[in-house]
Amino acid sequence: MKTANTNFNLLSFILADLARHPVRVLLFLAVLVSAGLVILSAHHNRQMSIAIERLMQEQDRLDVEWRNLVLEQSALSEHNRIENLVKTELNMHRPEPNEEIVVRVK
């Protein structure tokens, strides 16, 4: 029974002390809230840094892919390549001068 009475006395003493110093209690709570907000802010900052790094890697990958596609486009559109494809696959040739037909538009 003595421990229950002692716990009650201790609790009432703590509550009385807190009631005498409300400014200190409010400052203590403000420090706790501020510390929690600093932790959340640091976590958010780390998450944003990770996201930026991931996006920069994606940008680099897409830039390399774009450069490769530009090179492929220029290789596929070369005049000699197109002329060879026309000759071999479509069996076309340059017309001889006697095969040419000139159309005049007024």
DSSP file (Angstrom, degrees, kcal/mol; ACC not computed):
  #  RESIDUE AA STRUCTURE BP1 BP2  ACC     N-H-->O    O-->H-N    N-H-->O    O-->H-N    TCO  KAPPA ALPHA  PHI   PSI    X-CA   Y-CA   Z-CA
    1    1 A M     >        0   0    0      0, 0.0     4,-1.9     0, 0.0     5,-0.2   0.000 360.0 360.0 360.0 -30.2    0.0    0.0    0.0
    2    2 A K  H  >  +     0   0    0      1,-0.2     4,-2.2     2,-0.2     5,-0.1   0.867 360.0  53.2 -66.6 -35.4    2.9    2.3    0.7
    3    3 A T  H  > S+     0   0    0      2,-0.2     4,-2.7     1,-0.2    -1,-0.2   0.880 108.1  50.2 -68.8 -37.1    4.1    2.1   -3.0
    4    4 A A  H  > S+     0   0    0      2,-0.2     4,-2.1     1,-0.2    -1,-0.2   0.904 112.8  46.8 -65.2 -40.5    0.7    3.1   -4.3
    5    5 A N  H  X S+     0   0    0     -4,-1.9     4,-2.4     2,-0.2    -2,-0.2   0.878 112.7  49.8 -67.8 -38.1    0.6    6.0   -2.0
    6    6 A T  H  X S+     0   0    0     -4,-2.2     4,-2.5     2,-0.2    -2,-0.2   0.909 110.3  49.7 -67.5 -42.0    4.1    7.0   -2.9
    7    7 A N  H  X S+     0   0    0     -4,-2.7     4,-2.6     2,-0.2    -2,-0.2   0.898 111.9  49.0 -62.3 -40.4    3.3    6.8   -6.6
    8    8 A F  H  X S+     0   0    0     -4,-2.1     4,-2.6     2,-0.2    -2,-0.2   0.909 112.0  48.1 -65.4 -42.2    0.2    9.0   -6.1
    9    9 A N  H  X S+     0   0    0     -4,-2.4     4,-2.1     2,-0.2    -2,-0.2   0.896 112.8  48.8 -64.3 -39.6    2.3   11.5   -4.1
   10   10 A L  H  X S+     0   0    0     -4,-2.5     4,-2.5     2,-0.2    -2,-0.2   0.917 112.4  48.0 -66.1 -43.5    5.0   11.6   -6.8
   11   11 A L  H  X S+     0   0    0     -4,-2.6     4,-2.6     1,-0.2     5,-0.2   0.918 113.0  47.2 -64.0 -43.8    2.4   12.1   -9.5
   12   12 A S  H  X S+     0   0    0     -4,-2.6     4,-2.2     1,-0.2    -1,-0.2   0.865 111.6  51.8 -66.9 -34.3    0.6   14.9   -7.6
   13   13 A F  H  X S+     0   0    0     -4,-2.1     4,-2.2    -5,-0.2    -2,-0.2   0.912 110.9  47.6 -66.0 -42.3    4.0   16.5   -7.0
   14   14 A I  H  X S+     0   0    0     -4,-2.5     4,-2.6     2,-0.2    -2,-0.2   0.930 113.2  47.8 -64.9 -45.5    4.9   16.3  -10.7
   15   15 A L  H  X S+     0   0    0     -4,-2.6     4,-2.1     1,-0.2    -1,-0.2   0.891 111.9  49.8 -63.7 -39.1    1.5   17.8  -11.7
   16   16 A A  H  X S+     0   0    0     -4,-2.2     4,-1.4    -5,-0.2    -1,-0.2   0.902 111.4  49.0 -65.5 -40.1    1.9   20.5   -9.1
   17   17 A D  H  X S+     0   0    0     -4,-2.2     4,-1.2     1,-0.2    -2,-0.2   0.903 111.0  49.9 -66.1 -41.2    5.4   21.4  -10.4
   18   18 A L  H  < S+     0   0    0     -4,-2.6     3,-0.3     1,-0.2     7,-0.2   0.877 108.9  52.9 -64.5 -36.9    4.1   21.5  -14.0
   19   19 A A  H  < S+     0   0    0     -4,-2.1    -1,-0.2     1,-0.2    -2,-0.2   0.815 107.0  52.8 -68.7 -29.3    1.3   23.8  -13.0
   20   20 A R  H  < S+     0   0    0     -4,-1.4    -1,-0.2     1,-0.2    -2,-0.2   0.773 117.0  37.2 -76.0 -24.7    3.7   26.2  -11.3
   21   21 A H     X  +     0   0    0     -4,-1.2     4,-1.6    -3,-0.3    -1,-0.2  -0.547  63.9 152.5-126.6  66.4    5.9   26.4  -14.4
   22   22 A P  H  > S+     0   0    0      0, 0.0     4,-2.6     0, 0.0     5,-0.2   0.831  73.8  57.9 -68.3 -30.0    3.6   26.4  -17.5
   23   23 A V  H  > S+     0   0    0      2,-0.2     4,-2.6     1,-0.2     5,-0.2   0.919 106.2  48.8 -65.6 -42.2    6.1   28.4  -19.6
   24   24 A R  H  > S+     0   0    0      2,-0.2     4,-2.5     1,-0.2    -1,-0.2   0.894 111.3  50.3 -63.6 -39.3    8.8   25.8  -19.1
   25   25 A V  H  X S+     0   0    0     -4,-1.6     4,-2.6    -7,-0.2    -2,-0.2   0.932 111.5  47.7 -64.5 -45.2    6.3   23.0  -20.1
   26   26 A L  H  X S+     0   0    0     -4,-2.6     4,-2.4     1,-0.2    -2,-0.2   0.899 112.1  49.7 -63.2 -39.9    5.3   24.9  -23.2
   27   27 A L  H  X S+     0   0    0     -4,-2.6     4,-2.2     2,-0.2    -1,-0.2   0.903 110.4  50.8 -64.9 -39.9    9.0   25.5  -24.1
   28   28 A F  H  X S+     0   0    0     -4,-2.5     4,-2.1     2,-0.2    -2,-0.2   0.926 111.9  46.7 -62.8 -44.5    9.7   21.8  -23.6
   29   29 A L  H  X S+     0   0    0     -4,-2.6     4,-2.6     1,-0.2    -2,-0.2   0.879 110.5  53.3 -64.4 -37.7    6.8   20.8  -25.8
   30   30 A A  H  X S+     0   0    0     -4,-2.4     4,-2.5     2,-0.2    -1,-0.2   0.888 108.2  50.5 -64.1 -38.7    7.9   23.3  -28.4
   31   31 A V  H  X S+     0   0    0     -4,-2.2     4,-2.5     2,-0.2    -2,-0.2   0.912 111.0  48.9 -64.6 -42.3   11.4   21.8  -28.4
   32   32 A L  H  X S+     0   0    0     -4,-2.1     4,-2.2     2,-0.2    -2,-0.2   0.924 113.0  46.4 -63.7 -44.6   10.0   18.3  -28.9
   33   33 A V  H  X S+     0   0    0     -4,-2.6     4,-2.4     1,-0.2    -2,-0.2   0.917 112.6  50.8 -63.9 -42.5    7.7   19.4  -31.8
   34   34 A S  H  X S+     0   0    0     -4,-2.5     4,-2.1     1,-0.2    -2,-0.2   0.905 109.6  50.1 -62.2 -41.8   10.6   21.3  -33.4
   35   35 A A  H  X S+     0   0    0     -4,-2.5     4,-2.1     1,-0.2    -1,-0.2   0.905 110.6  50.1 -63.8 -41.0   12.9   18.2  -33.1
   36   36 A G  H  X S+     0   0    0     -4,-2.2     4,-2.4     1,-0.2    -2,-0.2   0.904 110.5  49.4 -63.4 -41.1   10.2   16.1  -34.7
   37   37 A L  H  X S+     0   0    0     -4,-2.4     4,-2.5     2,-0.2    -1,-0.2   0.857 108.6  53.1 -67.3 -34.9    9.8   18.5  -37.6
   38   38 A V  H  X S+     0   0    0     -4,-2.1     4,-2.5     2,-0.2    -1,-0.2   0.913 109.6  49.0 -64.5 -41.2   13.5   18.6  -38.1
   39   39 A I  H  X S+     0   0    0     -4,-2.1     4,-2.2     2,-0.2    -2,-0.2   0.933 112.9  46.8 -63.4 -46.0   13.6   14.8  -38.4
   40   40 A L  H  X S+     0   0    0     -4,-2.4     4,-2.5     1,-0.2    -2,-0.2   0.896 112.2  50.8 -63.1 -39.6   10.7   14.9  -40.9
   41   41 A S  H  X S+     0   0    0     -4,-2.5     4,-2.4     2,-0.2    -2,-0.2   0.910 110.2  48.8 -64.9 -42.8   12.3   17.6  -42.9
   42   42 A A  H  X S+     0   0    0     -4,-2.5     4,-2.2     2,-0.2    -1,-0.2   0.899 112.1  49.5 -64.0 -40.3   15.6   15.7  -43.1
   43   43 A H  H  X S+     0   0    0     -4,-2.2     4,-2.3     2,-0.2    -2,-0.2   0.925 111.7  48.0 -64.6 -44.4   13.8   12.6  -44.2
   44   44 A H  H  X S+     0   0    0     -4,-2.5     4,-2.3     1,-0.2    -2,-0.2   0.898 110.4  52.5 -62.6 -40.7   11.9   14.5  -46.9
   45   45 A N  H  X S+     0   0    0     -4,-2.4     4,-2.2     2,-0.2    -1,-0.2   0.908 109.5  48.9 -62.1 -42.8   15.1   16.1  -48.1
   46   46 A R  H  X S+     0   0    0     -4,-2.2     4,-2.3     2,-0.2    -2,-0.2   0.912 110.7  50.6 -63.4 -42.5   16.8   12.6  -48.4
   47   47 A Q  H  X S+     0   0    0     -4,-2.3     4,-2.2     1,-0.2    -2,-0.2   0.904 111.2  48.1 -62.9 -40.8   13.8   11.3  -50.3
   48   48 A M  H  X S+     0   0    0     -4,-2.3     4,-2.5     2,-0.2    -1,-0.2   0.876 109.9  52.4 -68.0 -37.1   13.9   14.2  -52.7
   49   49 A S  H  X S+     0   0    0     -4,-2.2     4,-2.3     2,-0.2    -2,-0.2   0.908 110.0  48.8 -64.3 -41.1   17.6   13.8  -53.2
   50   50 A I  H  X S+     0   0    0     -4,-2.3     4,-2.3     2,-0.2    -2,-0.2   0.914 111.6  49.4 -63.6 -42.7   17.1   10.1  -54.1
   51   51 A A  H  X S+     0   0    0     -4,-2.2     4,-2.4     2,-0.2    -2,-0.2   0.902 110.7  49.9 -64.4 -41.1   14.3   11.0  -56.5
   52   52 A I  H  X S+     0   0    0     -4,-2.5     4,-2.4     2,-0.2    -1,-0.2   0.922 110.7  49.7 -63.3 -43.4   16.5   13.7  -58.2
   53   53 A E  H  X S+     0   0    0     -4,-2.3     4,-2.1     1,-0.2    -2,-0.2   0.912 111.2  49.5 -61.9 -42.0   19.4   11.2  -58.6
   54   54 A R  H  X S+     0   0    0     -4,-2.3     4,-2.0     1,-0.2    -1,-0.2   0.907 111.9  48.3 -63.4 -42.3   17.1    8.6  -60.1
   55   55 A L  H  X S+     0   0    0     -4,-2.4     4,-2.3     2,-0.2    -2,-0.2   0.861 109.4  52.6 -67.9 -35.5   15.6   11.2  -62.5
   56   56 A M  H  X S+     0   0    0     -4,-2.4     4,-2.4     2,-0.2    -1,-0.2   0.892 109.1  49.8 -67.0 -38.4   19.1   12.4  -63.6
   57   57 A Q  H  X S+     0   0    0     -4,-2.1     4,-2.3     2,-0.2    -2,-0.2   0.907 111.1  49.4 -64.5 -40.7   20.1    8.8  -64.3
   58   58 A E  H  X S+     0   0    0     -4,-2.0     4,-2.6     2,-0.2    -2,-0.2   0.890 109.9  51.8 -64.1 -39.5   17.0    8.3  -66.4
   59   59 A Q  H  X S+     0   0    0     -4,-2.3     4,-2.3     2,-0.2    -2,-0.2   0.921 110.0  48.4 -63.0 -43.9   17.8   11.6  -68.2
   60   60 A D  H  X S+     0   0    0     -4,-2.4     4,-2.2     2,-0.2    -2,-0.2   0.911 111.9  49.6 -62.1 -42.3   21.3   10.3  -69.0
   61   61 A R  H  X S+     0   0    0     -4,-2.3     4,-2.3     1,-0.2    -2,-0.2   0.919 112.8  46.6 -63.5 -43.5   19.9    7.0  -70.2
   62   62 A L  H  X S+     0   0    0     -4,-2.6     4,-2.6     2,-0.2    -1,-0.2   0.856 109.9  54.4 -67.7 -34.3   17.4    8.7  -72.5
   63   63 A D  H  X S+     0   0    0     -4,-2.3     4,-2.3     2,-0.2    -2,-0.2   0.916 109.8  46.7 -64.5 -43.0   20.1   11.1  -73.8
   64   64 A V  H  X S+     0   0    0     -4,-2.2     4,-2.3     2,-0.2    -2,-0.2   0.918 113.0  49.5 -64.4 -43.0   22.3    8.2  -74.8
   65   65 A E  H  X S+     0   0    0     -4,-2.3     4,-2.3     1,-0.2    -2,-0.2   0.911 110.2  50.9 -62.6 -41.9   19.3    6.4  -76.4
   66   66 A W  H  X S+     0   0    0     -4,-2.6     4,-2.3     2,-0.2    -2,-0.2   0.919 109.6  50.0 -62.1 -43.6   18.4    9.6  -78.3
   67   67 A R  H  X S+     0   0    0     -4,-2.3     4,-2.3     1,-0.2    -1,-0.2   0.903 110.5  50.3 -62.1 -40.7   22.0   10.0  -79.6
   68   68 A N  H  X S+     0   0    0     -4,-2.3     4,-2.5     1,-0.2    -1,-0.2   0.901 110.1  50.2 -64.3 -39.2   22.0    6.4  -80.8
   69   69 A L  H  X S+     0   0    0     -4,-2.3     4,-2.6     2,-0.2    -2,-0.2   0.872 108.9  51.7 -67.1 -36.3   18.7    6.9  -82.6
   70   70 A V  H  X S+     0   0    0     -4,-2.3     4,-2.4     2,-0.2    -2,-0.2   0.917 111.3  47.7 -65.1 -42.0   20.0   10.0  -84.3
   71   71 A L  H  X S+     0   0    0     -4,-2.3     4,-2.2     2,-0.2    -2,-0.2   0.916 112.6  48.9 -63.4 -42.1   23.0    8.0  -85.5
   72   72 A E  H  X S+     0   0    0     -4,-2.5     4,-2.5     2,-0.2    -2,-0.2   0.901 110.4  51.2 -64.6 -40.3   20.8    5.2  -86.7
   73   73 A Q  H  X S+     0   0    0     -4,-2.6     4,-1.6     1,-0.2    -1,-0.2   0.923 110.8  47.6 -62.8 -44.1   18.6    7.6  -88.5
   74   74 A S  H  < S+     0   0    0     -4,-2.4    -1,-0.2     1,-0.2    -2,-0.2   0.875 113.1  49.1 -67.0 -34.6   21.5    9.2  -90.3
   75   75 A A  H >< S+     0   0    0     -4,-2.2     3,-0.9     1,-0.2    -2,-0.2   0.893 112.7  47.5 -69.5 -38.6   22.9    5.8  -91.2
   76   76 A L  H 3< S+     0   0    0     -4,-2.5    -2,-0.2     1,-0.2    -1,-0.2   0.740 111.3  50.8 -75.3 -21.9   19.5    4.6  -92.5
   77   77 A S  T 3< S+     0   0    0     -4,-1.6    -1,-0.2    -5,-0.2    -2,-0.2   0.263  76.7 130.4-101.2  12.9   18.9    7.7  -94.6
   78   78 A E    <>  -     0   0    0     -3,-0.9     4,-2.0    -4,-0.1     5,-0.2  -0.418  62.3-128.9 -66.1 142.5   22.2    7.8  -96.4
   79   79 A H  H  > S+     0   0    0      1,-0.2     4,-2.6     2,-0.2     5,-0.2   0.895 105.1  52.6 -61.4 -44.0   21.8    8.2 -100.2
   80   80 A N  H  > S+     0   0    0      1,-0.2     4,-2.3     2,-0.2    -1,-0.2   0.896 109.3  49.5 -62.3 -40.3   24.1    5.3 -101.1
   81   81 A R  H  > S+     0   0    0      2,-0.2     4,-2.3     1,-0.2    -1,-0.2   0.924 112.3  47.1 -65.0 -44.7   22.2    2.9  -98.8
   82   82 A I  H  X S+     0   0    0     -4,-2.0     4,-2.3     1,-0.2    -2,-0.2   0.905 111.6  51.2 -64.7 -41.1   18.8    3.9 -100.2
   83   83 A E  H  X S+     0   0    0     -4,-2.6     4,-2.0     1,-0.2    -1,-0.2   0.898 110.3  49.0 -63.9 -40.3   20.1    3.6 -103.8
   84   84 A N  H  X S+     0   0    0     -4,-2.3     4,-2.6     2,-0.2     5,-0.3   0.901 111.1  49.9 -65.7 -40.6   21.4    0.1 -103.1
   85   85 A L  H  X>S+     0   0    0     -4,-2.3     4,-2.5     1,-0.2     5,-0.9   0.897 109.7  51.3 -63.8 -40.2   18.1   -0.9 -101.6
   86   86 A V  H  X5S+     0   0    0     -4,-2.3     6,-1.8     3,-0.2     4,-0.7   0.909 113.6  44.8 -63.3 -42.5   16.2    0.4 -104.6
   87   87 A K  H  <5S+     0   0    0     -4,-2.0     4,-0.3     4,-0.2    -2,-0.2   0.923 122.5  34.4 -68.6 -44.4   18.4   -1.5 -107.0
   88   88 A T  H  <5S+     0   0    0     -4,-2.6    -2,-0.2    -5,-0.2    -3,-0.2   0.928 128.7  28.8 -82.1 -44.9   18.4   -4.8 -105.1
   89   89 A E  H  <5S+     0   0    0     -4,-2.5    -3,-0.2    -5,-0.3    -2,-0.1   0.850 132.0  30.5 -89.0 -35.0   14.9   -5.0 -103.6
   90   90 A L  S  <<S-     0   0    0     -5,-0.9    -3,-0.2    -4,-0.7    -1,-0.1   0.501  94.7-132.2-103.0  -5.7   12.8   -3.0 -106.0
   91   91 A N        +     0   0    0     -4,-0.3     2,-0.3    -6,-0.3    -4,-0.2   0.897  53.8 150.2  56.2  43.8   14.8   -3.8 -109.1
   92   92 A M        -     0   0    0     -6,-1.8     2,-0.3     0, 0.0    -1,-0.2  -0.699  22.6-177.7-103.9 158.2   14.8   -0.1 -110.1
   93   93 A H        -     0   0    0     -2,-0.3     3,-0.0     3,-0.0   -10,-0.0  -0.948  37.2 -83.5-146.7 167.0   17.5    1.7 -112.1
   94   94 A R        -     0   0    0     -2,-0.3     2,-0.1     1,-0.1     0, 0.0  -0.521  53.7-110.2 -71.9 139.3   18.2    5.2 -113.3
   95   95 A P        -     0   0    0      0, 0.0    -1,-0.1     0, 0.0     5,-0.1  -0.430  27.1-121.3 -71.5 145.2   16.4    6.0 -116.5
   96   96 A E    >>  -     0   0    0     -2,-0.1     3,-1.5     1,-0.1     4,-0.8  -0.413  31.4-104.4 -75.1 159.9   18.5    6.3 -119.7
   97   97 A P  G >4 S+     0   0    0      0, 0.0     3,-0.6     0, 0.0    -1,-0.1   0.853 123.4  53.2 -57.8 -33.3   18.3    9.6 -121.5
   98   98 A N  G 34 S+     0   0    0      1,-0.2    -2,-0.0     3,-0.0     0, 0.0   0.674 106.4  54.4 -77.0 -13.7   16.1    8.1 -124.2
   99   99 A E  G <4 S+     0   0    0     -3,-1.5    -1,-0.2     2,-0.0     2,-0.2   0.551  86.0 105.9 -91.8  -9.3   13.7    6.8 -121.5
  100  100 A E    <<  -     0   0    0     -4,-0.8     2,-0.5    -3,-0.6    -4,-0.0  -0.469  53.2-161.2 -75.7 141.5   13.2   10.2 -119.9
  101  101 A I        -     0   0    0     -2,-0.2     2,-0.5     2,-0.0    -2,-0.0  -0.991   6.1-152.2-123.3 125.2    9.9   12.0 -120.5
  102  102 A V        -     0   0    0     -2,-0.5     2,-0.5     2,-0.0    -2,-0.0  -0.852   6.8-162.3-100.8 127.1    9.8   15.7 -119.9
  103  103 A V        -     0   0    0     -2,-0.5     2,-0.5     2,-0.0    -2,-0.0  -0.937   6.0-155.1-111.2 125.9    6.5   17.2 -118.8
  104  104 A R        -     0   0    0     -2,-0.5     2,-0.5     2,-0.0    -2,-0.0  -0.843   2.9-158.5-103.4 135.3    6.1   20.9 -119.2
  105  105 A V              0   0    0     -2,-0.5    -2,-0.0     1,-0.1     0, 0.0  -0.941 360.0 360.0-114.2 131.6    3.6   22.9 -117.1
  106  106 A K              0   0    0     -2,-0.5    -1,-0.1     0, 0.0    -2,-0.0   0.467 360.0 360.0 -88.0 360.0    2.3   26.2 -118.3
